[in-house]
Amino acid sequence: MSVLVIAEHDHKSVKDATAITVTAAKELGSDITVLVAGHECSGAAEGASKIEGVAKVLKIDDASLSHRIAENLAPVIADHIKDAGYSHVLIAGSTFGKNVLPRVAALLDTQQITDIIAVEGTDTFKRPIYGGQAIATVKSSDAIKLLTVRTTAFDKANMDSGSASIEDLGGASDTGLTSFVKAELSESERPDLTSARVVVSGGRGVGSEDDFKIIEALADKLGAAMGASRAAVDAGYISNDYQVGQTGKAVAPDLYIAIGLSGAIQHLAGMKDSKIIVAINKDEEAPIFNVADYGLVADLFDAVPELTSKL
């Protein structure tokens, strides 16, 4: 099987999500190619070449891809897939992946299988449905399988032991369909939410934007990333950059602390793969306790400051 992994990167370096996607690709075949498309992206291509299991890295370097606009990326990716004859194409199920691959699928007139969590065979995959409450087994008869990978379901491949060759490709151009206006990036000294070992999340029970400082204080004490439920985001307590759940980010840290968070199905879909889950909620009937390894029935405004002070 000839497998293509579309790299997620920031031009200078390849992201962990790509190494996780390579792990999923290894279950499909040994001939794994990584495609790095961007502008002045030699650093990312070099990083991709060091991922264990990668046989070859293809680099498409063009100014039209400097902002990785999906409308410019999709045609060049689709054209390469047509020419190369891959059996499988994988990309991380991140915002980037979910933006690019559907367009590639449309150009190839091929269905996409979203958020796979297991590879059962070269044509059979498992993916969560109904907010993670059920697992569907999907079998595809398409000649090319287009897959997004749930990054919490696979381990990260070693990113320092590979020695793949790097080959330059061309073919990129500006489609003129979309133009870049500006980027507003949020900066934080805390770990990245999707790769942090510890995440502290607050829900609507926290009560207000000011009260979220309690969550921040605990996160800072633990050196943790901070998360939130959709209810907290919709209430304006915190930016949607921190949203965890079905319509937010999927996380699987070593430790997930859920504070004032009821545990709606949509939120559980984004964090239930965490290794240890700790819940603090004054409602002993809250659904979050059904998935928690440790639960504390208490008022968060008493329990969390005390916990923070003792760390």
N, C-alpha and C positions, 0 to 999 in steps of 0.2 A: 504494500500500500504506500502511496506517495501522499504525504501529509504536509499541509501548509499551515503555519501559525502566523497570524498577523500580529506584529508586535505593538504593544502599547508603550510609549516612551515620551520623553520631553525633549527629544533631539540629542541631548547630551548623554543620557543614560537610559537604559531599558528598565521598565518597572517590574516589581515582583510579580505582578499579575501575569506577565508574559512567561515567567519561569513556572508558574503554577499551570498555565495553559499547556506548556510543553509536557508537564507530567501527564496530563490527560491525553495528549497526542501520542505519548509513548505506548499507550495501551492499544493504539490503532496500527502502529507500524514503526519500523526502525528508520525509515527514510524520512526524516523530519527537516523541513526547510522553514526558516523564519524570514518573513518579509518585513523589512524596516523601511517605511516610507515617510519622508519628512524633508527638512531643509537643513543643510549643514549638520547631518545626523550621523557622522562617522563614529562619534562616541557611543551612540546607541547601538550601532551595528557591531562595534567592537564588543560591547557588553553582551549582545545577543550571541555572539560567536563563542562566548565562554560558558554558555549554559550547557550543562551536561545533557547529552542525548541529541543535540542539534548537529546535523550533518553539513548544512550549508546555510549561509545567510545571504539574502538578496537585498541590496540597498538601492532604493529609488530616491535620489536627492534632487529636489527641484524647488524653486522659489514658490511655485503655486501651492506647495504642500507645507509652507512655513507655519500655518496655523491649523493644519490637519483638518481642514474643512471637509466634512463627509462627502459633499457633492463633488469635490475634486479628487478625493481619495478613491471613492467607489469605482469610477470607470477604469482607472489604471489597475486596480486590484482585480476587477472582473476580467479585463483584457488579458492580464497575466495568467489567471486561472484557466481561461479558455485555451491559451497557447500551451500551457505546461501540462495539462491533463491530470490535475490532482484528484484523488479520490475523496479526500476530506479537507475541509478548511475550518480552522478553529480560531476563536478570538475570545478574550476574557469578557465575561458578561458584565462589564462596567458601563458607565454612561457612554464612554467612547465606543465600546464594542456594540452596544445597542443602537448607536447612532449610525455606525458604518455598515454593519453586516446586513441589515434589512435592505439597504440600497443595493448592495452587491447581489443579494438574492433576487431582487427584482430585475436587475440587469441580466442575470443568468436564467431567469424564469425557473427558479428552483426554490423549494420551500426551505425555511430556516427552522432548526430545532433549537429552542431557547433554554438556557440555564441547565445544561446537563449536569448531573451529580454522579453519574456512574456510566462506564462503558461496558455493556454486556456482550458486545460483538461488533464487528465492523459495520453493521447496519442497525444495531439495536442499542438504545440508550435509555437511561432513566432520568426523569426530570420531575420536580415538585409541581403540584397543581393545588388549587384551592388554598392559596396562602401557605403552602407547605403541609397541609393537613392530609394530603394523599400523594402518593408517588405513582406517576404514569410511566409505563414502559412503552417506548415509541420505536417502531421499526420503519425504516425509510427504504424505499425502492429507487430513490433518485440516484443518478450516476455520480453526482457530487453531493456529499453531505456537508451542509453548512451549519456549524455548531457554535453557540456561545456557551462558555464554561462558567459555572458557578465557582468562584475562586475559593470559597470556604470549604468546598467538598474534596479538594485535592491538595496534596503537599507541594511545597515549592521545590523545584529541581535545583540542584547545586549550581550556583551562578559563577563558580570560579574554576571549574575543572574541564570545561570544554575547549576545543581547538578547531572550530569549524572555519571553513574558508569563507571569504567575503567576495561577492560578485556584484558589480554595478549593473543596474538596469536603467532604461530610459522609459519614455512614453507618457510622462505626466504633463498635464497642461491645465490651465485655468478654464473651467467650463463657463464661467461668467454667470452662473446661476445664483451664487451666494458670494457676498463680500464680507471681509472681516472689518468690524467697526472698532471695537476695543475689548479689552479683557480687564475685569475687575477681580483680582485674586485676593482671597482672604489669607492672611499670614498668621501663623501661630507657632509658638515654641513647643507646643505639645506634639506628641507623636501623631502620625497620620492615622485617622480613624480606622481605615480598612486593614492596616497592618500592625496595629498596636497590640502588645501582649496583654494590656489591661485597659478596659473601657468602663467608664462610669457614666451611666445614662440617667436622665431625669425625665419624668412624665408630667402630665397635666397636674398631678397632685402636688408638684413643687409650688404651684400657685401664682408665680409672677416672674418677670424678667429679673427683678432685684433678688428674689429668693433663689434664683439659679446660681447665685454666688456661692451658696452652700455646696452645690455640686462641683463648681469650679475649684473650691478650696480642697475638697477631697481628692479630685483628679490631680491637682498640682502636688498634693502630698504623696500620692502614689506614683507620680510620673506617668499618669495615664492619659489616654485620649478621652475626650468628652463626647457623649452622644445624647440623643433625645428621641422621644416618640413623635409621631406625626401630630398627635394632639397638642403637644407642647410647642411644636413648630407653628402649627396653625393658630395657636393662641398668641403667638408673637413673643414667646419667652426667649427664643433662641433662633438663630439663622438655620435655614434648611440645609446648610452644609453639614450639619450635625445629625441629620435625620437617619435613623436606623429602621429598617423594615422593608416591606414588600415594595414600596414606592420610594425607598431611600437606599441606604447602603447596607450591604450584607457584611457582617463581621463574624469572626470566629476566634476571639482572643482566648488566652489561657484563663482569664478571669473577667467576667462581666457582672457589674454591680448595677442592678436596676432599682432606682429610688423613686417612690411615688408614681410608679408605672404599673398600670393594671394588668398588662399582658394581653392586649388584643391580638387576634390571629395575625393581623397584618404586621405587627411589630415582631412577634415571635418568628415569623418567616425570615427575618433578617438577622437574628441572633441566637437561634436555638442550637446552632452547632458549636457554641462556646463551650470550652472544656469544663469550666466551673461557673455556675450562675448563682449569684447571691441577690436576694430580693429583700427590700425594706419597704413595707407598706402597712398602714394602720388597718386596712381591710383584710381580715384573715381569709375572706372568700375570694380575694383577687386571683384571677387565672394565672398570674405570674408564678404563684407558689406551686402550681402543678408541674412546672418545668425547672424550678429552682432546686439546686443542690442544698442550699442553705437559705432559710427564710427567717426574717425577724419581723414580727408583728409589733409595730411601734410607730409613734409619730416621728416622721422624718426630721422635723425641726428640733427634736430632742436627740434622736439617735445619731444623726449624721454629724453634727458638730462634736458630739462626745467621741464618736469614732475617729474623727479627724484629729482631735486633740491628743488622743492616745497613740497615734501612729508616730 
